[in-house]
Amino acid sequence: MEIRHSLAPDAAEIEAIALRTRDALPDTFRERAADVALRVVELADDAMLASVDMDDPFALTGLYDGIPLTEKSFADQPSQPDAIWLFRRAILDEWVDRGDIPLAELVAHVYIHELAHHFGWSDDDIASIDQWWL
């Protein structure tokens, strides 16, 4: 087995995986998904953790910050763009703990899960894109 990394993947590599996932979405979702900002940081901050009633930053791998499309109104005046946050250290910890899936598959799963919040997808909608939901 060839080892491709001697260091843990950095934020740019995690972002590249998420962007490849976005680019592989069905046409009906790809364009609107591109409207959602993507941010990759080390860990969720205290405000992010509080917003989802969590304390452990290593337990939160991703977060959608915005108003779901199913709840938006033309009258909404957003103060910032909708965003998907991916937390590199938490993702890497889960990847190592699992030990049985490729990193790209885990990042794609986290990204799709957060994108589901943006689109207001049902579990069936998510399963049609992300096989983890089956």
N, C-alpha and C positions, 0 to 999 in steps of 0.2 A: 504494500500500500504506500503510495506516494503522499508525503505531507506537503501541502502547499503553503502553509502559514507557519512561521516560527513565532509570530506574535498574534495576539487576539485581533480579530477584524476591527478596524476603526469605524468611526461614525460615517465616513464617506462610503465605506463598503456596505454598511447596513442600509444607508440611503440608496445606494445603487441597486441593491436587491429589491427594496420596496418599489423603486421606480420601474424596474423590470416587471414586477408584479402588476403595477398599474398599467403599464403598456401592453400587457397580455390580457387585460380585461376585455370582455365583449364590447363591441363598438358602442352599444347603448349606454355603457357606463364610463368608458375610458375618458371621454371629453369632460364630463362633469367631475370625474375624480381628479382630473388635472387642475380643477379650480380650487382644490383643497390643498393648502400649504402642507408641506412635509417637513418636520423638524426632528432631528435625531440629536439627543443629548445623553449624557451619561446616566442620570437618574432623575426621577420625578422630584420636583421641589415640594416643600411643605404645603403650599397652597394647592397644588395639583393633588397631592395625597388627600388633603382635607376634602376636596371636591368630590371624591369618591369614597369618603369615610374609611380611609386606610392609613396605617401608620408606617408600614414597612416599605421603603422605596424599592426593595428587591422583589416585592410581590406584584409590582405594577409594570407590565412590559409595554403597554401602549395606552394612549388616551386620545379621545376625540374631543376637541374644544371648538364648539360652534353650535349653530342652530340646525337641526336636521331639516333636510329639504321638505319633509312632510309637515313641518311646522312653520316654515318660512312664509312671510307675506311680502308682497311687493312694497309695502310701506316700511318694512324693516330697514333701519339704517345701521348696518353693522359697524362696530368700532374697530374691528380687526377681521382679517380673513378667517374662515373656518380652517382648522389645522388638525393634522394628525401628528401626535407626538409619539416617537418610538424611543424607548429607554434602553440604550445599548447594554449597560451593565446588567440590568435585569434580564434582558433577552439572552445574553451570554450565559448568565447563571442558570437560567432554565434549560438552555441548550446543553450545558455540561451535565446538569442534574439528570436530564432525560437520557442522554447518551445514545439515543437510538434513532435520531432523525437528522437530516442535513440542516445546517443553519439556514440556508435559503428557504427551506420549507417552513421553518418556524417563523422567520421574519415575514414571509408571505402570509401566513396564518394570522399573525398579530395585525399586520396592515389591513387585511381584508376584514377582520373583526372590527377594527376602528372605522373603516370605511362604511361598514354596515350601519353604524350609528348615524353617519352623515346621510345616507340614502333612506334610512328608516326601513331597512330590509327585515323581513321575517326570517326565521330559521331556515325555511325552505328556500328562500332567495339566496341566503348565504351558502347553503349546501350545493346550490347549482354552480357555484364558483369555487368554493373551498371544500375539498373532499373530507376535511377533518370533521365537518358537521354531519356527515352521513352516519 
